[in-house]
Amino acid sequence: RGVGDESEKTHGKLGQMGGIGKTAGLAIAGGAAAAAAGAVVAGKALWGMAQDAAADEAAQKRLALGLANTTGATKGQVASVEEWISKQGTALRVTDDEPRPALQWIAQSTGDVTKAQGLASLAMDVSKGTGKDLETVSAALGKAYDGNTGALGRLGVKTKDAEGNALSFDQIQKNLASTFSGQASTAADTFEGRMGRLNLMFGEAKE
């Protein structure tokens, strides 16, 4: 063969090697870019989880301080309340972000942890039964406990008898329990409630 043929073959091989090298370089660069993008996504996810955990911790501390100030709750009682909140989440498929402020609202009025838990449970039933948000219902119940039933009346809750006489808080509470009993647990057993449970599990896992 002539020198030209060998030279042409050599150039061809070098061209192939160059192409392979270029492809490999692009692959490495692409992999590095993907890794960098993945790191950014993971970093954002971790940051979001950290924020969720920080918010949850802050909410726990607010409730603990609120209960200590309004009811004189001990650390043991606060721990028991947090356990109760977790159980509500499991049974009723609600996030702990909902019962905490509800409980705190009512505790300010009752000054008693046990009474506050009972009324918070009632508030969850009324909330699901009326479609009103839990915090609004809880605030209205707390005001009604203090003797101001106007907020409950604006929610459509009966606060007077047939003669127009104001009902006592005990009577209102009994009527609400009779009307809305089991609404929260029923809502939890719907498809929407079960999907909410999945979201709750993911949210708690993130925290």
FIKOLZA-1660 file (N, C-alpha, C; in steps of 0.1 Angstrom, whole numbers, plus 5000, padded with zeros to 4 digits):
% residues 207
   i   px   py   pz ch aa at
   1 5008 4988 5000  A  R  N
   1 5000 5000 5000  A  R CA
   1 5009 5012 5000  A  R  C
   2 5003 5023 4995  A  G  N
   2 5011 5035 4995  A  G CA
   2 5010 5043 5008  A  G  C
   3 5020 5053 5008  A  V  N
   3 5020 5061 5020  A  V CA
   3 5007 5068 5022  A  V  C
   4 5001 5072 5011  A  G  N
   4 4989 5080 5012  A  G CA
   4 4977 5072 5018  A  G  C
   5 4977 5059 5014  A  D  N
   5 4967 5051 5020  A  D CA
   5 4968 5049 5035  A  D  C
   6 4980 5047 5040  A  E  N
   6 4983 5045 5054  A  E CA
   6 4980 5058 5062  A  E  C
   7 4983 5069 5055  A  S  N
   7 4981 5083 5062  A  S CA
   7 4966 5085 5063  A  S  C
   8 4958 5081 5052  A  E  N
   8 4944 5083 5052  A  E CA
   8 4937 5074 5063  A  E  C
   9 4942 5062 5064  A  K  N
   9 4937 5053 5075  A  K CA
   9 4940 5058 5089  A  K  C
  10 4952 5063 5090  A  T  N
  10 4956 5069 5104  A  T CA
  10 4947 5081 5107  A  T  C
  11 4945 5090 5097  A  H  N
  11 4936 5101 5100  A  H CA
  11 4922 5097 5103  A  H  C
  12 4917 5086 5096  A  G  N
  12 4904 5081 5099  A  G CA
  12 4903 5076 5113  A  G  C
  13 4913 5068 5118  A  K  N
  13 4913 5063 5132  A  K CA
  13 4913 5074 5142  A  K  C
  14 4922 5084 5139  A  L  N
  14 4922 5096 5148  A  L CA
  14 4909 5103 5148  A  L  C
  15 4902 5104 5137  A  G  N
  15 4889 5110 5137  A  G CA
  15 4879 5103 5145  A  G  C
  16 4880 5089 5144  A  Q  N
  16 4871 5081 5152  A  Q CA
  16 4873 5083 5167  A  Q  C
  17 4886 5083 5170  A  M  N
  17 4890 5084 5184  A  M CA
  17 4886 5098 5189  A  M  C
  18 4887 5108 5181  A  G  N
  18 4883 5121 5185  A  G CA
  18 4868 5122 5187  A  G  C
  19 4860 5115 5178  A  G  N
  19 4846 5114 5180  A  G CA
  19 4842 5107 5192  A  G  C
  20 4849 5096 5195  A  I  N
  20 4846 5089 5208  A  I CA
  20 4849 5097 5220  A  I  C
  21 4860 5104 5219  A  G  N
  21 4864 5113 5230  A  G CA
  21 4854 5124 5232  A  G  C
  22 4850 5130 5221  A  K  N
  22 4840 5140 5222  A  K CA
  22 4827 5135 5229  A  K  C
  23 4823 5123 5224  A  T  N
  23 4810 5117 5229  A  T CA
  23 4812 5115 5244  A  T  C
  24 4824 5109 5248  A  A  N
  24 4826 5106 5262  A  A CA
  24 4826 5119 5270  A  A  C
  25 4832 5129 5264  A  G  N
  25 4833 5142 5272  A  G CA
  25 4819 5148 5274  A  G  C
  26 4811 5147 5263  A  L  N
  26 4797 5151 5265  A  L CA
  26 4789 5143 5275  A  L  C
  27 4792 5130 5275  A  A  N
  27 4785 5122 5285  A  A CA
  27 4789 5125 5299  A  A  C
  28 4802 5128 5301  A  I  N
  28 4807 5131 5314  A  I CA
  28 4801 5145 5318  A  I  C
  29 4801 5154 5309  A  A  N
  29 4796 5167 5312  A  A CA
  29 4781 5167 5315  A  A  C
  30 4774 5158 5307  A  G  N
  30 4759 5157 5310  A  G CA
  30 4757 5150 5323  A  G  C
  31 4765 5140 5327  A  G  N
  31 4764 5134 5339  A  G CA
  31 4766 5143 5351  A  G  C
  32 4777 5152 5349  A  A  N
  32 4780 5161 5359  A  A CA
  32 4769 5171 5361  A  A  C
  33 4763 5176 5350  A  A  N
  33 4752 5185 5350  A  A CA
  33 4740 5179 5357  A  A  C
  34 4737 5166 5354  A  A  N
  34 4725 5159 5360  A  A CA
  34 4728 5158 5375  A  A  C
  35 4740 5155 5379  A  A  N
  35 4743 5153 5393  A  A CA
  35 4742 5166 5400  A  A  C
  36 4746 5177 5394  A  A  N
  36 4745 5190 5400  A  A CA
  36 4731 5194 5402  A  A  C
  37 4722 5191 5391  A  A  N
  37 4708 5194 5392  A  A CA
  37 4702 5186 5403  A  A  C
  38 4706 5173 5404  A  G  N
  38 4700 5165 5414  A  G CA
  38 4704 5170 5428  A  G  C
  39 4716 5175 5429  A  A  N
  39 4720 5180 5442  A  A CA
  39 4712 5192 5446  A  A  C
  40 4709 5201 5436  A  V  N
  40 4701 5212 5439  A  V CA
  40 4687 5209 5443  A  V  C
  41 4681 5199 5436  A  V  N
  41 4668 5194 5440  A  V CA
  41 4668 5188 5454  A  V  C
  42 4678 5180 5456  A  A  N
  42 4679 5173 5470  A  A CA
  42 4681 5184 5480  A  A  C
  43 4689 5194 5477  A  G  N
  43 4691 5204 5487  A  G CA
  43 4679 5212 5490  A  G  C
  44 4671 5215 5480  A  K  N
  44 4658 5222 5482  A  K CA
  44 4649 5214 5490  A  K  C
  45 4648 5201 5487  A  A  N
  45 4639 5192 5494  A  A CA
  45 4643 5191 5509  A  A  C
  46 4656 5190 5512  A  L  N
  46 4661 5189 5526  A  L CA
  46 4658 5203 5533  A  L  C
  47 4660 5214 5526  A  W  N
  47 4657 5227 5532  A  W CA
  47 4642 5228 5535  A  W  C
  48 4634 5223 5526  A  G  N
  48 4619 5223 5529  A  G CA
  48 4616 5214 5541  A  G  C
  49 4622 5203 5542  A  M  N
  49 4620 5194 5553  A  M CA
  49 4624 5200 5566  A  M  C
  50 4636 5207 5566  A  A  N
  50 4641 5214 5578  A  A CA
  50 4631 5225 5582  A  A  C
  51 4626 5232 5572  A  Q  N
  51 4616 5243 5575  A  Q CA
  51 4603 5237 5582  A  Q  C
  52 4599 5226 5576  A  D  N
  52 4587 5219 5582  A  D CA
  52 4589 5215 5596  A  D  C
  53 4601 5209 5598  A  A  N
  53 4604 5204 5612  A  A CA
  53 4605 5216 5622  A  A  C
  54 4611 5227 5617  A  A  N
  54 4613 5239 5625  A  A CA
  54 4599 5245 5629  A  A  C
  55 4590 5245 5619  A  A  N
  55 4577 5251 5621  A  A CA
  55 4569 5242 5631  A  A  C
  56 4571 5229 5630  A  D  N
  56 4564 5220 5639  A  D CA
  56 4569 5222 5653  A  D  C
  57 4582 5223 5654  A  E  N
  57 4588 5225 5668  A  E CA
  57 4583 5238 5674  A  E  C
  58 4582 5249 5665  A  A  N
  58 4577 5262 5670  A  A CA
  58 4563 5261 5675  A  A  C
  59 4555 5253 5667  A  A  N
  59 4540 5252 5671  A  A CA
  59 4539 5244 5684  A  A  C
  60 4547 5234 5686  A  Q  N
  60 4547 5227 5698  A  Q CA
  60 4550 5236 5710  A  Q  C
  61 4560 5244 5708  A  K  N
  61 4565 5253 5719  A  K CA
  61 4554 5264 5722  A  K  C
  62 4547 5269 5712  A  R  N
  62 4537 5278 5714  A  R CA
  62 4525 5272 5722  A  R  C
  63 4522 5260 5718  A  L  N
  63 4511 5253 5725  A  L CA
  63 4515 5251 5740  A  L  C
  64 4527 5246 5742  A  A  N
  64 4532 5242 5755  A  A CA
  64 4531 5255 5764  A  A  C
  65 4536 5266 5759  A  L  N
  65 4536 5278 5766  A  L CA
  65 4522 5283 5769  A  L  C
  66 4514 5283 5759  A  G  N
  66 4500 5287 5760  A  G CA
  66 4492 5279 5771  A  G  C
  67 4494 5266 5771  A  L  N
  67 4488 5257 5781  A  L CA
  67 4493 5260 5795  A  L  C
  68 4506 5262 5795  A  A  N
  68 4512 5265 5809  A  A CA
  68 4507 5278 5814  A  A  C
  69 4505 5288 5805  A  N  N
  69 4501 5301 5810  A  N CA
  69 4486 5302 5813  A  N  C
  70 4478 5294 5805  A  T  N
  70 4463 5295 5807  A  T CA
  70 4457 5285 5816  A  T  C
  71 4464 5273 5817  A  T  N
  71 4458 5262 5825  A  T CA
  71 4468 5257 5836  A  T  C
  72 4480 5262 5836  A  G  N
  72 4490 5258 5845  A  G CA
  72 4495 5243 5842  A  G  C
  73 4494 5239 5830  A  A  N
  73 4498 5226 5826  A  A CA
  73 4512 5223 5829  A  A  C
  74 4515 5211 5834  A  T  N
  74 4529 5206 5836  A  T CA
  74 4534 5201 5823  A  T  C
  75 4547 5198 5824  A  K  N
  75 4554 5192 5812  A  K CA
  75 4548 5178 5809  A  K  C
  76 4544 5171 5819  A  G  N
  76 4537 5158 5817  A  G CA
  76 4524 5160 5810  A  G  C
  77 4516 5170 5814  A  Q  N
  77 4503 5172 5808  A  Q CA
  77 4505 5177 5793  A  Q  C
  78 4515 5185 5791  A  V  N
  78 4517 5190 5777  A  V CA
  78 4521 5178 5768  A  V  C
  79 4530 5169 5774  A  A  N
  79 4534 5157 5766  A  A CA
  79 4521 5148 5763  A  A  C
  80 4512 5147 5773  A  S  N
  80 4500 5140 5771  A  S CA
  80 4491 5146 5760  A  S  C
  81 4491 5159 5760  A  V  N
  81 4483 5166 5750  A  V CA
  81 4489 5164 5736  A  V  C
  82 4502 5164 5735  A  E  N
  82 4508 5161 5722  A  E CA
  82 4505 5147 5717  A  E  C
  83 4505 5138 5727  A  E  N
  83 4502 5124 5723  A  E CA
  83 4487 5123 5718  A  E  C
  84 4478 5131 5725  A  W  N
  84 4464 5131 5721  A  W CA
  84 4463 5137 5707  A  W  C
  85 4470 5147 5704  A  I  N
  85 4470 5154 5691  A  I CA
  85 4474 5144 5680  A  I  C
  86 4485 5136 5683  A  S  N
  86 4490 5126 5674  A  S CA
  86 4479 5115 5671  A  S  C
  87 4472 5112 5681  A  K  N
  87 4461 5102 5680  A  K CA
  87 4450 5107 5672  A  K  C
  88 4447 5120 5674  A  Q  N
  88 4436 5126 5665  A  Q CA
  88 4440 5126 5651  A  Q  C
  89 4453 5128 5648  A  G  N
  89 4458 5128 5634  A  G CA
  89 4456 5114 5628  A  G  C
  90 4459 5104 5636  A  T  N
  90 4458 5090 5631  A  T CA
  90 4443 5086 5629  A  T  C
  91 4435 5089 5639  A  A  N
  91 4421 5085 5638  A  A CA
  91 4413 5094 5628  A  A  C
  92 4415 5107 5628  A  L  N
  92 4407 5116 5621  A  L CA
  92 4414 5121 5608  A  L  C
  93 4426 5117 5606  A  R  N
  93 4433 5121 5594  A  R CA
  93 4434 5137 5593  A  R  C
  94 4439 5143 5604  A  V  N
  94 4441 5157 5604  A  V CA
  94 4456 5160 5608  A  V  C
  95 4461 5170 5603  A  T  N
  95 4475 5173 5606  A  T CA
  95 4475 5179 5620  A  T  C
  96 4487 5178 5627  A  D  N
  96 4488 5184 5640  A  D CA
  96 4487 5199 5640  A  D  C
  97 4489 5205 5628  A  D  N
  97 4488 5220 5627  A  D CA
  97 4474 5225 5629  A  D  C
  98 4464 5216 5629  A  E  N
  98 4450 5220 5631  A  E CA
  98 4445 5219 5645  A  E  C
  99 4447 5208 5652  A  P  N
  99 4443 5207 5666  A  P CA
  99 4450 5216 5676  A  P  C
 100 4463 5219 5673  A  R  N
 100 4471 5227 5682  A  R CA
 100 4465 5241 5685  A  R  C
 101 4463 5249 5674  A  P  N
 101 4457 5262 5676  A  P CA
 101 4443 5261 5681  A  P  C
 102 4436 5251 5677  A  A  N
 102 4422 5249 5682  A  A CA
 102 4422 5247 5697  A  A  C
 103 4430 5238 5701  A  L  N
 103 4431 5235 5715  A  L CA
 103 4436 5247 5723  A  L  C
 104 4445 5255 5718  A  Q  N
 104 4450 5267 5725  A  Q CA
 104 4439 5277 5726  A  Q  C
 105 4431 5279 5715  A  W  N
 105 4420 5289 5716  A  W CA
 105 4411 5285 5727  A  W  C
 106 4407 5273 5728  A  I  N
 106 4397 5269 5737  A  I CA
 106 4402 5269 5752  A  I  C
 107 4415 5265 5753  A  A  N
 107 4421 5264 5766  A  A CA
 107 4422 5278 5773  A  A  C
 108 4423 5288 5764  A  Q  N
 108 4423 5302 5770  A  Q CA
 108 4410 5305 5777  A  Q  C
 109 4399 5299 5772  A  S  N
 109 4386 5302 5778  A  S CA
 109 4383 5292 5790  A  S  C
 110 4386 5279 5788  A  T  N
 110 4383 5270 5798  A  T CA
 110 4392 5270 5810  A  T  C
 111 4405 5273 5807  A  G  N
 111 4415 5272 5818  A  G CA
 111 4417 5258 5823  A  G  C
 112 4413 5248 5815  A  D  N
 112 4414 5234 5819  A  D CA
 112 4417 5225 5807  A  D  C
 113 4428 5217 5808  A  V  N
 113 4432 5209 5797  A  V CA
 113 4422 5199 5792  A  V  C
 114 4416 5192 5802  A  T  N
 114 4407 5181 5799  A  T CA
 114 4394 5187 5792  A  T  C
 115 4389 5198 5797  A  K  N
 115 4377 5205 5791  A  K CA
 115 4381 5209 5777  A  K  C
 116 4393 5215 5776  A  A  N
 116 4397 5220 5763  A  A CA
 116 4398 5209 5752  A  A  C
 117 4403 5197 5756  A  Q  N
 117 4404 5186 5747  A  Q CA
 117 4390 5181 5743  A  Q  C
 118 4381 5181 5753  A  G  N
 118 4367 5177 5749  A  G CA
 118 4360 5186 5740  A  G  C
 119 4362 5199 5742  A  L  N
 119 4356 5209 5733  A  L CA
 119 4363 5209 5719  A  L  C
 120 4376 5207 5719  A  A  N
 120 4384 5206 5707  A  A CA
 120 4379 5195 5698  A  A  C
 121 4376 5183 5705  A  S  N
 121 4370 5172 5697  A  S CA
 121 4357 5175 5691  A  S  C
 122 4349 5182 5699  A  L  N
 122 4336 5187 5694  A  L CA
 122 4337 5197 5683  A  L  C
 123 4347 5206 5684  A  A  N
 123 4350 5215 5673  A  A CA
 123 4353 5208 5660  A  A  C
 124 4361 5197 5661  A  M  N
 124 4365 5190 5649  A  M CA
 124 4352 5184 5642  A  M  C
 125 4343 5179 5650  A  D  N
 125 4331 5174 5645  A  D CA
 125 4322 5185 5638  A  D  C
 126 4321 5196 5645  A  V  N
 126 4313 5207 5640  A  V CA
 126 4320 5213 5627  A  V  C
 127 4333 5213 5627  A  S  N
 127 4340 5218 5615  A  S CA
 127 4338 5210 5603  A  S  C
 128 4338 5196 5605  A  K  N
 128 4336 5187 5594  A  K CA
 128 4321 5188 5589  A  K  C
 129 4312 5189 5599  A  G  N
 129 4298 5189 5596  A  G CA
 129 4293 5202 5590  A  G  C
 130 4299 5213 5593  A  T  N
 130 4295 5226 5587  A  T CA
 130 4304 5230 5575  A  T  C
 131 4316 5224 5574  A  G  N
 131 4325 5229 5563  A  G CA
 131 4333 5241 5567  A  G  C
 132 4331 5246 5580  A  K  N
 132 4339 5257 5585  A  K CA
 132 4352 5253 5590  A  K  C
 133 4362 5262 5588  A  D  N
 133 4376 5257 5593  A  D CA
 133 4376 5256 5608  A  D  C
 134 4385 5247 5612  A  L  N
 134 4386 5243 5626  A  L CA
 134 4389 5255 5635  A  L  C
 135 4398 5263 5631  A  E  N
 135 4402 5274 5640  A  E CA
 135 4390 5284 5642  A  E  C
 136 4382 5286 5632  A  T  N
 136 4371 5295 5633  A  T CA
 136 4361 5289 5643  A  T  C
 137 4358 5277 5642  A  V  N
 137 4348 5270 5650  A  V CA
 137 4353 5270 5665  A  V  C
 138 4366 5267 5666  A  S  N
 138 4372 5266 5680  A  S CA
 138 4372 5280 5687  A  S  C
 139 4375 5290 5679  A  A  N
 139 4374 5304 5685  A  A CA
 139 4360 5307 5689  A  A  C
 140 4350 5303 5681  A  A  N
 140 4336 5306 5684  A  A CA
 140 4332 5298 5696  A  A  C
 141 4336 5286 5698  A  L  N
 141 4333 5278 5710  A  L CA
 141 4339 5284 5722  A  L  C
 142 4352 5289 5721  A  G  N
 142 4358 5295 5732  A  G CA
 142 4351 5307 5737  A  G  C
 143 4346 5316 5727  A  K  N
 143 4339 5328 5731  A  K CA
 143 4325 5324 5737  A  K  C
 144 4319 5314 5732  A  A  N
 144 4306 5309 5737  A  A CA
 144 4308 5304 5751  A  A  C
 145 4319 5298 5754  A  Y  N
 145 4322 5293 5768  A  Y CA
 145 4323 5305 5777  A  Y  C
 146 4328 5316 5772  A  D  N
 146 4329 5328 5780  A  D CA
 146 4316 5336 5781  A  D  C
 147 4306 5331 5774  A  G  N
 147 4293 5338 5775  A  G CA
 147 4289 5346 5762  A  G  C
 148 4298 5346 5752  A  N  N
 148 4295 5354 5740  A  N CA
 148 4292 5344 5729  A  N  C
 149 4279 5342 5726  A  T  N
 149 4275 5332 5716  A  T CA
 149 4273 5338 5702  A  T  C
 150 4276 5350 5701  A  G  N
 150 4274 5357 5688  A  G CA
 150 4282 5350 5676  A  G  C
 151 4294 5346 5679  A  A  N
 151 4302 5340 5668  A  A CA
 151 4297 5327 5664  A  A  C
 152 4291 5319 5674  A  L  N
 152 4285 5306 5670  A  L CA
 152 4272 5309 5662  A  L  C
 153 4265 5319 5666  A  G  N
 153 4253 5322 5659  A  G CA
 153 4255 5326 5644  A  G  C
 154 4267 5333 5642  A  R  N
 154 4270 5336 5628  A  R CA
 154 4275 5324 5620  A  R  C
 155 4278 5313 5627  A  L  N
 155 4282 5301 5620  A  L CA
 155 4269 5292 5617  A  L  C
 156 4258 5298 5621  A  G  N
 156 4245 5290 5619  A  G CA
 156 4241 5281 5630  A  G  C
 157 4248 5282 5642  A  V  N
 157 4245 5273 5653  A  V CA
 157 4234 5280 5661  A  V  C
 158 4224 5271 5665  A  K  N
 158 4213 5276 5673  A  K CA
 158 4217 5280 5687  A  K  C
 159 4215 5292 5691  A  T  N
 159 4219 5297 5704  A  T CA
 159 4207 5302 5712  A  T  C
 160 4195 5301 5706  A  K  N
 160 4183 5305 5714  A  K CA
 160 4172 5294 5712  A  K  C
 161 4163 5294 5722  A  D  N
 161 4152 5284 5721  A  D CA
 161 4140 5290 5713  A  D  C
 162 4129 5282 5712  A  A  N
 162 4118 5287 5704  A  A CA
 162 4112 5300 5709  A  A  C
 163 4113 5303 5721  A  E  N
 163 4108 5315 5727  A  E CA
 163 4117 5327 5726  A  E  C
 164 4129 5324 5720  A  G  N
 164 4139 5335 5718  A  G CA
 164 4148 5337 5730  A  G  C
 165 4147 5328 5740  A  N  N
 165 4156 5329 5752  A  N CA
 165 4170 5323 5749  A  N  C
 166 4180 5329 5754  A  A  N
 166 4194 5325 5751  A  A CA
 166 4196 5311 5758  A  A  C
 167 4202 5302 5751  A  L  N
 167 4205 5289 5756  A  L CA
 167 4218 5290 5764  A  L  C
 168 4220 5282 5774  A  S  N
 168 4232 5281 5782  A  S CA
 168 4243 5274 5773  A  S  C
 169 4255 5276 5777  A  F  N
 169 4266 5269 5770  A  F CA
 169 4264 5254 5770  A  F  C
 170 4260 5249 5782  A  D  N
 170 4259 5234 5783  A  D CA
 170 4248 5229 5773  A  D  C
 171 4237 5237 5772  A  Q  N
 171 4227 5233 5762  A  Q CA
 171 4232 5234 5748  A  Q  C
 172 4239 5244 5745  A  I  N
 172 4245 5246 5731  A  I CA
 172 4254 5234 5729  A  I  C
 173 4262 5231 5738  A  Q  N
 173 4272 5220 5737  A  Q CA
 173 4265 5207 5734  A  Q  C
 174 4255 5204 5742  A  K  N
 174 4247 5192 5740  A  K CA
 174 4240 5191 5727  A  K  C
 175 4235 5202 5722  A  N  N
 175 4229 5203 5709  A  N CA
 175 4239 5200 5698  A  N  C
 176 4250 5206 5699  A  L  N
 176 4261 5204 5689  A  L CA
 176 4266 5190 5689  A  L  C
 177 4267 5184 5701  A  A  N
 177 4272 5170 5702  A  A CA
 177 4262 5161 5695  A  A  C
 178 4249 5164 5698  A  S  N
 178 4238 5155 5692  A  S CA
 178 4237 5157 5677  A  S  C
 179 4240 5169 5672  A  T  N
 179 4238 5172 5658  A  T CA
 179 4250 5167 5650  A  T  C
 180 4262 5169 5655  A  F  N
 180 4275 5167 5647  A  F CA
 180 4283 5155 5652  A  F  C
 181 4278 5147 5661  A  S  N
 181 4286 5136 5667  A  S CA
 181 4290 5127 5655  A  S  C
 182 4303 5124 5655  A  G  N
 182 4309 5114 5646  A  G CA
 182 4312 5120 5632  A  G  C
 183 4310 5133 5630  A  Q  N
 183 4312 5139 5617  A  Q CA
 183 4327 5138 5613  A  Q  C
 184 4336 5140 5622  A  A  N
 184 4350 5140 5619  A  A CA
 184 4355 5126 5615  A  A  C
 185 4350 5116 5623  A  S  N
 185 4355 5102 5620  A  S CA
 185 4348 5097 5607  A  S  C
 186 4336 5102 5604  A  T  N
 186 4330 5098 5591  A  T CA
 186 4337 5104 5579  A  T  C
 187 4341 5117 5581  A  A  N
 187 4349 5123 5570  A  A CA
 187 4362 5116 5568  A  A  C
 188 4368 5111 5579  A  A  N
 188 4381 5105 5578  A  A CA
 188 4380 5092 5570  A  A  C
 189 4368 5085 5569  A  D  N
 189 4366 5073 5562  A  D CA
 189 4362 5074 5548  A  D  C
 190 4361 5087 5543  A  T  N
 190 4358 5089 5529  A  T CA
 190 4371 5088 5521  A  T  C
 191 4370 5087 5507  A  F  N
 191 4382 5086 5499  A  F CA
 191 4391 5098 5501  A  F  C
 192 4384 5110 5502  A  E  N
 192 4392 5122 5504  A  E CA
 192 4399 5122 5517  A  E  C
 193 4392 5116 5527  A  G  N
 193 4399 5115 5540  A  G CA
 193 4411 5105 5540  A  G  C
 194 4409 5094 5533  A  R  N
 194 4421 5085 5532  A  R CA
 194 4432 5091 5524  A  R  C
 195 4429 5099 5514  A  M  N
 195 4440 5106 5507  A  M CA
 195 4447 5116 5516  A  M  C
 196 4438 5122 5524  A  G  N
 196 4444 5131 5534  A  G CA
 196 4453 5124 5544  A  G  C
 197 4450 5112 5547  A  R  N
 197 4458 5104 5556  A  R CA
 197 4472 5101 5549  A  R  C
 198 4472 5099 5536  A  L  N
 198 4485 5097 5529  A  L CA
 198 4493 5109 5530  A  L  C
 199 4487 5121 5527  A  N  N
 199 4494 5134 5528  A  N CA
 199 4499 5136 5542  A  N  C
 200 4491 5132 5552  A  L  N
 200 4495 5134 5565  A  L CA
 200 4508 5126 5568  A  L  C
 201 4508 5113 5564  A  M  N
 201 4519 5105 5566  A  M CA
 201 4532 5111 5560  A  M  C
 202 4531 5115 5547  A  F  N
 202 4542 5121 5541  A  F CA
 202 4547 5134 5548  A  F  C
 203 4537 5142 5552  A  G  N
 203 4541 5154 5559  A  G CA
 203 4548 5151 5573  A  G  C
 204 4543 5142 5580  A  E  N
 204 4549 5138 5593  A  E CA
 204 4563 5132 5591  A  E  C
 205 4564 5124 5580  A  A  N
 205 4577 5118 5577  A  A CA
 205 4587 5129 5574  A  A  C
 206 4583 5139 5566  A  K  N
 206 4592 5151 5563  A  K CA
 206 4596 5158 5576  A  K  C
 207 4587 5160 5585  A  E  N
 207 4590 5167 5597  A  E CA
 207 4600 5159 5606  A  E  C
% end
